[in-house]
Amino acid sequence: ALSGNTSLRIEFPTPAKLGIDPILDPREIFTGYYIEITLLHGQTQLLNGELATIEVIYPEEDRDGLLDGTTLPEDILHLKYYNPGTERFEELLSSDADGPDNTILATTDHLSIFALVAETPLAPLSILTPSLPAAFVGTPYAETLSAAGGEGPYAWSLLSGTLPSGLSLVGDP
């Protein structure tokens, strides 16, 4: 996976030391933990499709199910990498919290700056238009379909059958 002999360097820098200010998605909460993993000879991408597993032990000494010093449940913790092109945290190939061991196991194909990020769960999807009012031949008809929660944008489709002649689903692109 490496292009030659080198040394692995692992550092736990502060955002100020890194000189970055990531843009957080609305559901992301930065925990304050960065990990910078580099190879001293400069290689960042692992070769030949090889993958690396990163195991991070996070502080949870009081065993209350929360990241110590926060109100963040450990089951919403993820290891993500910082993408300097988008200035956002991006998903790794995998990232799974193991509460009993206070660890996050993540799989990556590159080395870079990683961060422990909490991602709040989506609200359950709720259809706010439970039924449509009656339609009558020769009378104009329009009805807005709406939903909340889940992850938008929403897409509406007809599951079976066909709409009556002259009716169609029209949406915002």
C-alpha positions in Angstrom: 0.0 0.0 0.0 3.0 2.3 0.4 5.4 3.5 -2.3 8.5 2.9 -0.2 9.9 2.8 3.3 8.7 5.7 5.4 7.5 6.7 8.9 3.9 7.1 10.0 3.2 10.3 11.9 0.0 10.7 14.0 -0.8 14.1 15.5 -3.7 15.5 17.5 -3.8 19.1 16.3 -6.2 21.9 17.2 -8.2 23.6 14.4 -6.1 26.7 15.0 -2.9 24.8 14.4 -4.3 23.3 11.2 -5.5 26.7 10.0 -8.9 25.3 8.9 -12.4 26.2 9.7 -14.7 23.4 8.4 -18.2 24.1 7.2 -20.5 21.9 9.1 -23.6 20.4 7.6 -26.8 21.2 9.6 -26.7 17.8 11.3 -23.0 17.7 12.2 -21.4 18.7 15.5 -17.7 18.9 15.7 -16.4 17.2 18.9 -13.1 19.1 19.1 -11.0 16.0 18.1 -8.8 16.1 15.1 -6.3 13.4 14.1 -3.8 14.0 11.3 -2.2 10.9 9.9 0.6 11.4 7.4 3.5 9.6 5.9 6.8 11.5 6.1 7.6 10.8 2.5 4.4 12.6 1.4 2.3 9.8 0.0 -1.4 10.3 0.9 -3.3 7.7 -1.3 -2.8 4.0 -0.6 -1.7 2.0 -3.6 -3.3 -0.8 -5.5 -6.7 -0.4 -4.0 -5.4 -1.2 -0.5 -7.3 0.0 2.5 -6.4 1.0 6.0 -8.4 0.6 9.2 -8.2 3.4 11.7 -9.2 2.7 15.3 -9.8 5.7 17.5 -10.4 5.4 21.2 -12.6 8.2 22.4 -13.0 9.4 26.1 -16.0 7.9 27.8 -14.7 7.0 31.2 -17.9 7.4 33.3 -19.7 4.9 31.1 -22.8 7.0 30.7 -23.1 6.5 26.9 -22.0 10.1 26.2 -18.7 11.4 24.8 -17.0 12.7 28.0 -17.4 16.5 28.5 -20.4 16.6 26.1 -24.0 15.6 25.8 -23.3 13.7 22.6 -24.4 10.1 22.6 -21.5 7.8 21.5 -23.8 6.0 18.9 -23.9 9.2 16.8 -20.1 9.5 16.6 -18.3 9.1 13.2 -14.8 9.5 12.0 -14.8 11.6 8.9 -12.0 13.2 6.8 -11.5 16.9 6.1 -11.7 17.7 2.4 -9.8 21.0 1.8 -11.6 21.4 -1.6 -15.1 21.6 -0.1 -13.9 22.7 3.4 -16.3 20.0 4.8 -16.1 16.8 6.6 -16.6 13.9 4.2 -17.7 10.3 4.8 -15.0 7.6 4.9 -15.5 4.2 3.3 -16.9 3.1 6.7 -17.1 4.4 10.2 -18.7 2.5 13.1 -18.9 3.3 16.8 -18.4 0.5 19.3 -19.8 1.8 22.5 -18.7 -1.0 24.8 -15.1 -0.5 23.7 -15.3 3.3 23.3 -13.8 3.0 19.8 -14.6 4.1 16.3 -13.4 1.8 13.5 -13.1 3.4 10.2 -11.9 2.3 6.8 -10.1 4.6 4.4 -8.1 4.5 1.1 -6.0 7.6 2.0 -4.3 9.4 4.9 -5.2 13.0 5.8 -6.8 15.0 8.5 -9.6 13.1 10.2 -12.1 14.4 12.8 -14.5 12.9 15.3 -17.9 14.3 14.3 -21.3 13.7 15.8 -24.1 13.4 13.3 -27.5 13.9 14.7 -30.1 11.5 13.4 -32.8 12.5 10.9 -36.3 13.1 12.2 -38.6 10.4 11.2 -40.3 10.9 7.8 -43.9 12.2 8.2 -46.3 12.6 5.3 -48.2 15.8 6.0 -50.7 15.3 3.2 -52.6 12.2 4.4 -55.3 12.3 1.7 -56.3 14.3 -1.3 -59.6 16.0 -1.7 -62.1 14.8 -4.3 -61.7 16.0 -7.8 -64.5 16.6 -10.3 -64.5 16.4 -14.1 -64.2 19.8 -15.7 -63.0 21.6 -12.5 -59.4 22.7 -12.2 -57.5 20.7 -9.6 -54.2 21.3 -7.8 -53.1 20.0 -4.5 -49.7 20.3 -2.8 -48.1 17.2 -1.3 -45.9 17.8 1.7 -43.7 15.9 4.1 -41.3 16.7 7.0 -38.4 14.9 8.5 -36.3 12.3 6.7 -33.9 13.6 4.2 -35.0 15.8 1.3 -35.5 16.5 -1.4 -38.6 14.4 -1.5 -39.8 12.6 -4.6 -43.4 11.7 -5.1 -44.4 8.9 -7.4 -47.4 6.7 -8.3 -46.9 3.2 -6.8 -49.5 1.4 -8.9 -52.1 2.1 -11.5 -52.5 5.3 -13.4 -53.8 8.7 -12.7 -57.1 9.7 -14.2 -56.9 11.3 -17.7 -55.8 14.9 -17.5 -54.0 14.6 -14.1 -50.3 14.3 -13.5 -47.7 14.7 -10.8 -45.8 18.0 -11.3 -42.9 19.0 -9.1 -40.2 21.4 -8.6 -37.0 20.2 -10.2 
